[in-house]
Amino acid sequence: MAGPHVRNAASRHLKDLEEGPSRGLFWDVDAAKRAIGFFPRNLRLNGGQFEGIPFELHPSQAFRVGSLFGWKWKATGLRRFRRFYDEEGKGNGKSPFLAGIGIYLLVADGESRAEIYAAAAKKDQAMVMFRDAVAMRDQSPVLSKRISSQGMNPVWQLTYIGKNGDKRFFKPISNEKSQSGPRPHGALCDEVHEHPNRDTIDMLERGFKFRKQPLLAMTTNAGTDRNSICFEEHIHAVNVAAGVVDDDTTFSFVCSLDEGDNWETDPGCWVKANPLLDVTVTREYLEGVVEQARMIPGKRNGIARLHFCEWTQSLTAAIKREAWMACGSSIDTDELSEFPCYGGLDLSQTRDFTAFTLTWVTDATRDAERFVSKTWFWTPAGTLKQRADSDQAPYELWRDQGFMEAVPGDRLKYSWLADALASLNARYEPVEIGCDQYGLERLSEHLTDIGAILPMTIHPQGFQKRILEKDKTRPDGEQEVYLWMPDSINKLEAAIYEQRILIDHNPLLDSMASSVVYAENRTGHRMFDKPNAFGRIDGMVSQAMSVGVATCRSKFPEPVSPWENPEFSMAGG
C-alpha cells in the first residue's frame, strides 16, 4: 500500500518510539490527536463534490499531521520537526492539506504574533494554496467569526487576534519583490519543483531565528531538474527517512513506486504514488491518463512525473539500499590478521574526500570469495562546513563521531596523507594497493621523503584496461587477467548482492553508496558516473578498486615504485 520511502518514514517512527527517549525525544499522543482532530472540527473542503465537506484526514494525512505536531523535545516541550517535505502524485490534495496546516499554526499553536506565509517563487503560485485557506475560513462557522479577511477579489491576508490580544496573520508571499524581513512561524511552500532556486525558501528560513518552533512545510510533485532545490530537498528527505542522514528536525513523506513496479500495466501499484486514490483522485481518472501515455508517447514523461512520482530526467541510484545495509557490520580489524588484505586508494585535494579501503579475503574460493572491508576518509577541515551546507550532509557530525578525519587547511596536504597511509600500511601490511594516477606522483614523493614503501599498483579509471597477464590455468582456456573499473564494479556489486562482503559501518560511506549512478559505454560496460551522482562517491571508488585488486591477488609482480612501472603515466585515464 505504500512505496519504499513512506515505509521508511513509518519504520523511523516505530524505531523512534523505542530509541527516541535516549535522544531526548518524546511522543505526545494528546498533541497529535489535538492537531488531527482540528481538521474535521474546524475546516471544510471546497470545490465541486468536496464543497462544504468536513476535512476528515485520510490515514496517510493523519500520519503526517500527527508526526509533525506529536513529536517533541522532552527538555523544552517544543516540537521536534522544523522541516517537512511531502512529495506525492497530482490530485492528492496537497494544497488544501498545506492550507489546513497553515490555519492550525495561525489559531491553535499558541504562537504570539504568528506570521504564516503561503510561499512560492511567484505571487500567482502562492495564491493557489492561499485561496484554499481563505475558502476554509469562509466555510467554517467558527473560523469565520474569529479570523478576519483583508481585501476582496482577491483576499490578500487573513488575520487572527489571539487570546492575549496579539495579532497574527496568514498571507501569500513570493520572492519577486524584496521583502522586509519576514519572521515566519509557518512557511508553507507548494509546488517546490517549480522554484527556480533556493531564494524564497532561504529568505523564509532566515527568519526562523526569531521563533522557538517554526515549521517549513514543502509539498510538491516530482520534478525533472537534478540541479534544482526540489531534487536537493528530495534526496535529503529520502536519506533522512532511510537513516542515511541523521536529522531529527526533518520529517519526510516521499511517495514513489518500488523498483520493478510498472504503472502502465499494473494498477495495483498506483496507490504508492497516490495515497488518496479513490478519495480525491479516482481510479477511472488515472486509467484515462495511463491510456493517454500509451497512445501519445510525448505525454508519457509528464504523466510519469506528475501522477507516479518519477523524476523523469533523473537517474536511479545504482545500489539497492536494502542490499547495501545488509552487508553492514562492526568490524574488528585486529581479528583479521591471519587473512591477506588488499587496498584501494582514491586521492583528492580540495573538495572531495580521499578514501582508502582495505579489503580482507576471508575465503579465497574463485568467483565466490568472501570479503571484509573498512574505509578511512580524510578531507580538508577548512572547507568542511561549506561542503556540508552545499551537500546537505552532516559532515561535521560525522567528523566528531570519528567516521572521517578533517585535516587542517583548505587543501589536503600530501605530506600529512603520506604519514597516515604509511601508518596504516605498517599496521595491516596490505599485499597490494590499487591507486588512481591522479595525485600519485606527489604522494610518491612524500612517501619517499619519509622512507615508506607502499605496495601500490595503478588501477585505471574510466573504461581503460590494464592487462596483468594471460591466465592459462583457467578451465575455460587462456584468458586475460586485467584491472579495470567496470570489472571491479561488477565484482563489488556481486559480493554485495550475494552478501559475500561485510563492510564496516560508516554513515559517510553509506551516503556515498546511496549516491552511486552508472554510466554505460556502447558495449554495455558500466562505470561510476561522478558528474551525475546524487552526492560524493569517493569511498565507493576506493571500495571497488580494493575488491578488484583482491580478486587479481595472485597476478601482481613484486611491489615497485610507480616510477619503475613502465605503464605509469600522468595522463588522465
VENFEN-V884641 format. One record per residue. N is the residue number from 0. RES is the residue in three letters. PSI is psi in radians with two decimals (none if undefined). D_CENTER is the distance of its C-alpha to the mean C-alpha in whole Angstrom. Layout:
BEGIN
N;RES;PSI;D_CENTER
N;RES;PSI;D_CENTER
END
This chain:
BEGIN
0;MET;-0.23;22
1;ALA;2.66;19
2;GLY;3.13;16
3;PRO;-0.67;13
4;HIS;-0.57;11
5;VAL;-0.70;14
6;ARG;-0.69;15
7;ASN;-0.70;12
8;ALA;-0.70;13
9;ALA;-0.72;17
10;SER;-0.66;17
11;ARG;-0.74;15
12;HIS;-0.82;18
13;LEU;-0.69;20
14;LYS;-0.71;19
15;ASP;-0.50;19
16;LEU;-0.58;23
17;GLU;-0.78;24
18;GLU;-0.29;22
19;GLY;-0.73;21
20;PRO;-0.56;25
21;SER;-0.32;25
22;ARG;0.16;22
23;GLY;0.29;24
24;LEU;2.66;23
25;PHE;2.64;25
26;TRP;1.89;25
27;ASP;1.63;28
28;VAL;-0.70;29
29;ASP;-0.71;32
30;ALA;-0.70;29
31;ALA;-0.80;27
32;LYS;-0.68;30
33;ARG;-0.76;31
34;ALA;-0.74;29
35;ILE;-0.74;28
36;GLY;-0.39;32
37;PHE;-0.63;32
38;PHE;-1.00;31
39;PRO;-0.48;34
40;ARG;-0.58;37
41;ASN;-0.32;36
42;LEU;2.53;34
43;ARG;2.47;35
44;LEU;2.95;34
45;ASN;2.72;35
46;GLY;2.11;36
47;GLY;-2.29;38
48;GLN;-0.27;38
49;PHE;-0.07;36
50;GLU;2.13;38
51;GLY;0.01;39
52;ILE;2.34;37
53;PRO;2.47;36
54;PHE;1.41;32
55;GLU;2.08;32
56;LEU;2.33;28
57;HIS;2.63;27
58;PRO;-0.66;25
59;SER;-0.58;22
60;GLN;-0.66;22
61;ALA;-0.66;24
62;PHE;-0.74;21
63;ARG;-0.87;19
64;VAL;-0.78;22
65;GLY;-0.70;23
66;SER;-0.77;20
67;LEU;-0.71;20
68;PHE;-0.12;24
69;GLY;-0.51;24
70;TRP;2.27;22
71;LYS;2.91;24
72;TRP;2.21;24
73;LYS;-0.65;28
74;ALA;-0.55;29
75;THR;-0.36;29
76;GLY;0.08;29
77;LEU;2.77;26
78;ARG;2.52;23
79;ARG;-0.84;20
80;PHE;2.25;17
81;ARG;-0.23;17
82;ARG;2.45;15
83;PHE;2.14;14
84;TYR;2.18;12
85;ASP;2.02;14
86;GLU;2.11;14
87;GLU;3.00;17
88;GLY;2.75;19
89;LYS;2.43;22
90;GLY;0.11;25
91;ASN;0.34;23
92;GLY;0.54;25
93;LYS;-0.79;22
94;SER;-0.87;24
95;PRO;-0.57;27
96;PHE;-0.79;24
97;LEU;-0.68;23
98;ALA;-0.70;27
99;GLY;-0.70;28
100;ILE;-0.71;25
101;GLY;-0.76;27
102;ILE;-0.67;30
103;TYR;-0.79;29
104;LEU;-0.56;28
105;LEU;-0.81;31
106;VAL;-0.36;34
107;ALA;0.06;33
108;ASP;-0.07;30
109;GLY;0.36;33
110;GLU;2.04;32
111;SER;2.40;35
112;ARG;0.76;35
113;ALA;2.41;31
114;GLU;2.11;30
115;ILE;2.29;28
116;TYR;2.30;27
117;ALA;1.89;26
118;ALA;2.54;24
119;ALA;2.95;23
120;ALA;-0.55;24
121;LYS;2.61;27
122;LYS;-0.69;30
123;ASP;-0.69;30
124;GLN;-0.72;27
125;ALA;-0.55;27
126;MET;-0.45;30
127;VAL;-0.94;29
128;MET;-0.62;27
129;PHE;-0.62;30
130;ARG;-0.57;32
131;ASP;-0.70;31
132;ALA;-0.71;31
133;VAL;-0.76;35
134;ALA;-0.66;36
135;MET;-0.73;35
136;ARG;-0.79;37
137;ASP;-0.60;40
138;GLN;-0.14;40
139;SER;2.07;40
140;PRO;-0.60;43
141;VAL;-0.91;42
142;LEU;-0.59;39
143;SER;-0.42;42
144;LYS;-0.48;44
145;ARG;-0.36;42
146;ILE;2.17;39
147;SER;2.69;41
148;SER;2.47;40
149;GLN;2.25;41
150;GLY;2.75;42
151;MET;2.28;43
152;ASN;1.14;41
153;PRO;2.81;39
154;VAL;2.32;38
155;TRP;-0.10;36
156;GLN;2.49;36
157;LEU;2.34;36
158;THR;2.39;38
159;TYR;2.34;38
160;ILE;2.05;40
161;GLY;3.03;39
162;LYS;-0.50;42
163;ASN;0.15;42
164;GLY;0.09;43
165;ASP;2.55;40
166;LYS;2.23;39
167;ARG;2.62;35
168;PHE;2.79;34
169;PHE;2.13;31
170;LYS;2.77;31
171;PRO;2.65;29
172;ILE;2.63;28
173;SER;3.07;27
174;ASN;0.27;26
175;GLU;-0.54;29
176;LYS;2.69;32
177;SER;2.48;31
178;GLN;2.71;31
179;SER;1.11;33
180;GLY;1.15;30
181;PRO;2.58;29
182;ARG;1.29;28
183;PRO;2.41;26
184;HIS;-0.57;26
185;GLY;2.21;24
186;ALA;1.97;22
187;LEU;1.95;21
188;CYS;1.95;20
189;ASP;2.66;20
190;GLU;0.98;19
191;VAL;-0.45;16
192;HIS;-0.25;16
193;GLU;-0.08;20
194;HIS;2.19;19
195;PRO;-0.31;20
196;ASN;-3.01;18
197;ARG;-0.03;17
198;ASP;-0.86;21
199;THR;-0.85;21
200;ILE;-0.72;19
201;ASP;-0.68;19
202;MET;-0.75;23
203;LEU;-0.72;22
204;GLU;-0.48;20
205;ARG;-0.52;23
206;GLY;-0.11;25
207;PHE;-0.36;23
208;LYS;-0.26;25
209;PHE;-0.03;28
210;ARG;2.60;27
211;LYS;-0.61;27
212;GLN;1.13;24
213;PRO;2.88;23
214;LEU;2.16;20
215;LEU;2.02;18
216;ALA;2.12;17
217;MET;2.23;16
218;THR;2.63;16
219;THR;2.85;16
220;ASN;3.00;17
221;ALA;2.72;14
222;GLY;-2.79;15
223;THR;-0.40;16
224;ASP;1.97;15
225;ARG;-0.13;12
226;ASN;0.22;14
227;SER;2.86;14
228;ILE;-0.61;13
229;CYS;-0.79;12
230;PHE;-0.62;9
231;GLU;-0.80;8
232;GLU;-0.64;8
233;HIS;-0.88;7
234;ILE;-0.74;3
235;HIS;-0.77;4
236;ALA;-0.76;6
237;VAL;-0.77;5
238;ASN;-0.64;4
239;VAL;-0.81;7
240;ALA;-0.63;9
241;ALA;-0.23;8
242;GLY;0.11;9
243;VAL;-0.66;7
244;VAL;2.25;7
245;ASP;1.90;11
246;ASP;1.69;11
247;ASP;0.02;14
248;THR;-0.06;15
249;THR;2.30;12
250;PHE;2.35;13
251;SER;2.58;11
252;PHE;1.56;13
253;VAL;1.90;11
254;CYS;2.45;14
255;SER;2.86;14
256;LEU;2.82;16
257;ASP;2.70;16
258;GLU;2.28;17
259;GLY;-0.29;21
260;ASP;2.47;21
261;ASN;1.78;23
262;TRP;-0.34;24
263;GLU;-0.41;27
264;THR;-0.24;29
265;ASP;1.64;28
266;PRO;-0.31;28
267;GLY;-0.38;27
268;CYS;-0.09;23
269;TRP;-0.62;23
270;VAL;-0.40;23
271;LYS;-0.60;19
272;ALA;-0.25;18
273;ASN;1.38;21
274;PRO;-0.39;22
275;LEU;0.52;25
276;LEU;2.34;26
277;ASP;0.18;30
278;VAL;-1.13;30
279;THR;-0.45;29
280;VAL;2.20;28
281;THR;2.71;31
282;ARG;-0.64;31
283;GLU;-0.69;34
284;TYR;-0.80;32
285;LEU;-0.61;29
286;GLU;-0.66;32
287;GLY;-0.75;33
288;VAL;-0.57;30
289;VAL;-0.70;29
290;GLU;-0.65;33
291;GLN;-0.75;32
292;ALA;-0.62;29
293;ARG;-0.70;32
294;MET;-0.52;35
295;ILE;1.62;33
296;PRO;-0.57;31
297;GLY;-0.33;30
298;LYS;-0.22;28
299;ARG;-0.86;26
300;ASN;-0.72;23
301;GLY;-0.70;23
302;ILE;-0.74;24
303;ALA;-0.70;21
304;ARG;-0.88;19
305;LEU;-0.62;20
306;HIS;-0.33;22
307;PHE;0.31;19
308;CYS;0.61;16
309;GLU;2.21;16
310;TRP;1.64;14
311;THR;-0.36;17
312;GLN;0.17;17
313;SER;3.03;14
314;LEU;2.80;13
315;THR;2.42;12
316;ALA;2.37;10
317;ALA;-0.53;14
318;ILE;2.15;14
319;LYS;2.26;13
320;ARG;-0.69;12
321;GLU;-0.73;15
322;ALA;-0.73;17
323;TRP;-0.86;15
324;MET;-0.47;15
325;ALA;-0.35;19
326;CYS;-0.13;20
327;GLY;2.50;19
328;SER;2.90;22
329;SER;2.00;23
330;ILE;2.26;26
331;ASP;1.76;29
332;THR;-0.40;30
333;ASP;-0.35;33
334;GLU;0.01;34
335;LEU;0.19;33
336;SER;-0.40;36
337;GLU;-0.17;38
338;PHE;2.54;36
339;PRO;2.57;35
340;CYS;2.74;32
341;TYR;2.56;31
342;GLY;2.83;28
343;GLY;2.29;26
344;LEU;2.06;25
345;ASP;1.92;23
346;LEU;2.63;24
347;SER;-3.06;23
348;GLN;-0.93;25
349;THR;-1.11;23
350;ARG;-0.51;19
351;ASP;-3.10;18
352;PHE;2.42;18
353;THR;2.22;21
354;ALA;2.37;21
355;PHE;2.05;24
356;THR;2.36;23
357;LEU;2.32;26
358;THR;2.11;27
359;TRP;2.38;30
360;VAL;1.84;32
361;THR;-0.24;33
362;ASP;2.03;34
363;ALA;0.26;36
364;THR;2.20;36
365;ARG;2.29;36
366;ASP;0.11;33
367;ALA;0.50;32
368;GLU;2.67;31
369;ARG;2.42;30
370;PHE;2.72;28
371;VAL;2.33;26
372;SER;2.73;24
373;LYS;2.46;23
374;THR;2.39;21
375;TRP;2.54;22
376;PHE;2.48;20
377;TRP;2.55;22
378;THR;2.70;21
379;PRO;2.30;23
380;ALA;-0.55;23
381;GLY;-0.44;24
382;THR;0.15;21
383;LEU;-0.81;19
384;LYS;-0.75;18
385;GLN;-0.75;18
386;ARG;-0.59;15
387;ALA;-0.71;13
388;ASP;-0.82;14
389;SER;-0.58;13
390;ASP;-0.12;10
391;GLN;0.87;9
392;ALA;2.50;9
393;PRO;1.05;12
394;TYR;-0.70;14
395;GLU;-0.67;17
396;LEU;-0.79;16
397;TRP;-0.57;16
398;ARG;-0.83;19
399;ASP;-0.53;21
400;GLN;-0.04;20
401;GLY;0.25;21
402;PHE;-0.14;18
403;MET;2.89;19
404;GLU;2.17;22
405;ALA;2.08;23
406;VAL;2.30;26
407;PRO;2.46;28
408;GLY;3.03;28
409;ASP;-0.16;26
410;ARG;2.60;27
411;LEU;2.02;26
412;LYS;2.13;30
413;TYR;-0.41;31
414;SER;-0.70;34
415;TRP;-0.76;32
416;LEU;-0.67;30
417;ALA;-0.74;33
418;ASP;-0.78;34
419;ALA;-0.77;31
420;LEU;-0.67;31
421;ALA;-0.66;35
422;SER;-0.77;34
423;LEU;-0.65;32
424;ASN;-0.73;34
425;ALA;-0.58;37
426;ARG;-0.75;35
427;TYR;-0.26;34
428;GLU;1.07;36
429;PRO;2.55;34
430;VAL;-0.72;36
431;GLU;2.59;34
432;ILE;2.06;31
433;GLY;2.30;29
434;CYS;2.52;29
435;ASP;2.65;28
436;GLN;-0.42;30
437;TYR;2.15;28
438;GLY;-0.03;30
439;LEU;-0.57;32
440;GLU;-0.87;35
441;ARG;-0.67;35
442;LEU;-0.72;33
443;SER;-0.67;36
444;GLU;-0.74;39
445;HIS;-0.60;37
446;LEU;-0.70;37
447;THR;-0.69;41
448;ASP;-0.58;42
449;ILE;0.11;41
450;GLY;0.46;43
451;ALA;2.39;40
452;ILE;2.03;39
453;LEU;2.44;36
454;PRO;1.25;36
455;MET;2.44;34
456;THR;2.59;34
457;ILE;2.16;33
458;HIS;1.86;30
459;PRO;2.59;29
460;GLN;3.08;26
461;GLY;-2.56;26
462;PHE;0.25;28
463;GLN;2.47;31
464;LYS;2.61;33
465;ARG;1.90;35
466;ILE;2.20;38
467;LEU;-0.78;39
468;GLU;3.02;42
469;LYS;2.15;43
470;ASP;1.89;43
471;LYS;-0.03;46
472;THR;-0.19;46
473;ARG;2.49;43
474;PRO;-0.38;45
475;ASP;0.26;44
476;GLY;-3.09;46
477;GLU;2.35;45
478;GLN;2.49;41
479;GLU;2.40;40
480;VAL;2.20;37
481;TYR;2.79;35
482;LEU;2.19;32
483;TRP;2.67;29
484;MET;-0.74;25
485;PRO;-0.67;25
486;ASP;-0.72;27
487;SER;-0.69;25
488;ILE;-0.79;22
489;ASN;-0.73;24
490;LYS;-0.67;26
491;LEU;-0.79;22
492;GLU;-0.74;21
493;ALA;-0.73;24
494;ALA;-0.65;24
495;ILE;-0.92;21
496;TYR;-0.44;21
497;GLU;0.04;25
498;GLN;0.85;24
499;ARG;0.18;26
500;ILE;2.37;24
501;LEU;2.28;23
502;ILE;2.15;20
503;ASP;2.26;21
504;HIS;2.24;18
505;ASN;2.00;16
506;PRO;-0.48;12
507;LEU;-0.76;12
508;LEU;-0.64;13
509;ASP;-0.77;11
510;SER;-0.62;8
511;MET;-0.68;10
512;ALA;-0.65;11
513;SER;-0.14;8
514;SER;-0.15;8
515;VAL;2.31;12
516;VAL;2.79;13
517;TYR;2.62;17
518;ALA;2.52;20
519;GLU;2.54;23
520;ASN;-3.06;27
521;ARG;-0.43;30
522;THR;0.08;31
523;GLY;0.11;27
524;HIS;2.51;27
525;ARG;2.57;23
526;MET;2.62;21
527;PHE;2.31;18
528;ASP;1.47;17
529;LYS;-0.77;16
530;PRO;-0.52;16
531;ASN;0.11;14
532;ALA;2.70;11
533;PHE;-0.32;8
534;GLY;-2.82;8
535;ARG;2.51;12
536;ILE;0.32;13
537;ASP;-0.67;17
538;GLY;-0.50;17
539;MET;-0.53;16
540;VAL;-0.85;19
541;SER;-0.61;21
542;GLN;-0.82;21
543;ALA;-0.73;22
544;MET;-0.71;25
545;SER;-0.70;26
546;VAL;-0.70;26
547;GLY;-0.76;28
548;VAL;-0.71;30
549;ALA;-0.61;31
550;THR;-0.16;32
551;CYS;0.43;34
552;ARG;-0.51;36
553;SER;0.11;39
554;LYS;0.09;39
555;PHE;2.53;39
556;PRO;3.10;42
557;GLU;2.50;43
558;PRO;2.39;40
559;VAL;2.83;41
560;SER;2.54;40
561;PRO;-0.41;38
562;TRP;-0.36;41
563;GLU;-0.02;43
564;ASN;2.03;41
565;PRO;-0.32;43
566;GLU;-0.06;39
567;PHE;2.35;38
568;SER;2.54;37
569;MET;-0.01;35
570;ALA;2.54;34
571;GLY;2.53;31
572;GLY;none;30
END
